[in-house]
Amino acid sequence: MNVPFLDLRSVNERFRPELDAAAKRVLDSGWYLLGKEDEAFERAFADYCGTAHCIGCANGMDALTLIVRAMGIGPGDEVIVPSSTYIASILAVSANGATPVLVEPSEETLLMDPERVEAAVTSRTKAVMVVHLYGRVTPMARIWDVAERHGLKVIEDCAQAHGACYRGGKAGNLSDAAGFSFYPGKNLGCLGDGGCVTTSDGALAERIRALRNYGSQKKYHNLCKGWNSRLDELQAAFLSAKLPHLDADNAYRRRIAMRYLEGIRNPSVTLPHPPDDPAENVWHIFPILCERRDALQAYLAEQGIQTLIHYPIPPHRQEAYKEWADRSYPISEKIHAQELSLPIGPTLGEEAVGRVIDAINAFR
Ligand SMILES: *Cc1c(COP(=O)(O)O)cnc(C)c1O
């Protein structure tokens, strides 16, 4: 028996009748962009997150880019972002001509360390973008405090945290505006590209609504230089079909994570530190650290267990950011050198989880 990292076909097969019905609805309607399906999903997802507004868009990177643009952040401005993240968070700042300022993670949470944020604030700082990486919510209290004292906006990158909570609030409702991705492999994924912004700021929501549609609110009346970033009706309909199952899928991911946390015993493996409140983590990724990461990955592959690395190269070591090549972010570098993502997902069987645990425990 092979253990795939994530079997997307089986993930979506569970909802085949609902997805078929959704596709039929859109085909029958003859309306493919910015219609009833987009509106219905936006309403449902805003309600799910607890925000006043949700604006569908083409993907997660666009969601973040639109937020930064709508906040009026551009050349000469700085945005604080984690040094350890998927590069899209940082690209969204660069895409607006603003300067990303990298802050190291905490070794315990692997998320941007709130204690290091204030030291990165300058007179040019306009916003702090937290990334709830691997499905875990950044401890927000200290972030809110720093942002308030320095008059900064807070942005959440929720691409890996659909349904995660912090002190009773949902990810997506813990900041001025949040960007979500519905890339197929995310905890809530469509069958193609998709994304959205959640916010309770009505004026910001209006601007983003216009920006995603060529800068127009009324057809052929362009208020600003926008772009084209829409969530199509087909993807919105698929997402509406899948959203009611998100909490159950997240609960199942937590069960797998608990089994890994309790079952894996190997001195060369460091397990993720579980949050005090289980609701804070939806385990998009189950990240372990291992100094002999590449050997462990090869050993697991030999036994048919597929793992991935999130991510092999830190953003400041990417060719795209060669201007940062001489900088050093040792905690990020360590995470990128040692991280290994174990299989996790709503259709990973109990037996497969047991096999992963046994294989890791036997690794020498
Ligand atoms: C997936 C992801 C994105 C980008 O989402 P897309 O829909 O692929 O553009 C941004 N940030 C993080 C942390 C992600 O994991």
The ligand as a MOL file (V3000), in Angstrom:
LIG
                    3D

  0  0  0     0  0            999 V3000
M  V30 BEGIN CTAB
M  V30 COUNTS 15 15 0 0 0
M  V30 BEGIN ATOM
M  V30 1 C -1.1140 28.9440 -1.6240 0
M  V30 2 C -0.5880 30.1360 -0.9180 0
M  V30 3 C -0.6770 31.4270 -1.4590 0
M  V30 4 C -1.0830 31.6940 -2.8800 0
M  V30 5 O -2.3030 31.2150 -3.2530 0
M  V30 6 P -2.6070 30.9850 -4.8290 0
M  V30 7 O -4.0640 30.7560 -4.8690 0
M  V30 8 O -1.8060 29.7890 -5.2420 0
M  V30 9 O -2.1810 32.2240 -5.5380 0
M  V30 10 C -0.2940 32.5000 -0.6830 0
M  V30 11 N 0.1960 32.3210 0.5540 0
M  V30 12 C 0.3500 31.0950 1.0980 0
M  V30 13 C 0.8800 30.9820 2.4800 0
M  V30 14 C -0.0270 29.9670 0.3800 0
M  V30 15 O 0.1270 28.7630 0.9280 0
M  V30 END ATOM
M  V30 BEGIN BOND
M  V30 1 1 1 2
M  V30 2 1 2 3
M  V30 3 2 2 14
M  V30 4 1 3 4
M  V30 5 2 3 10
M  V30 6 1 4 5
M  V30 7 1 5 6
M  V30 8 2 6 7
M  V30 9 1 6 8
M  V30 10 1 6 9
M  V30 11 1 10 11
M  V30 12 2 11 12
M  V30 13 1 12 13
M  V30 14 1 12 14
M  V30 15 1 14 15
M  V30 END BOND
M  V30 END CTAB
M  END
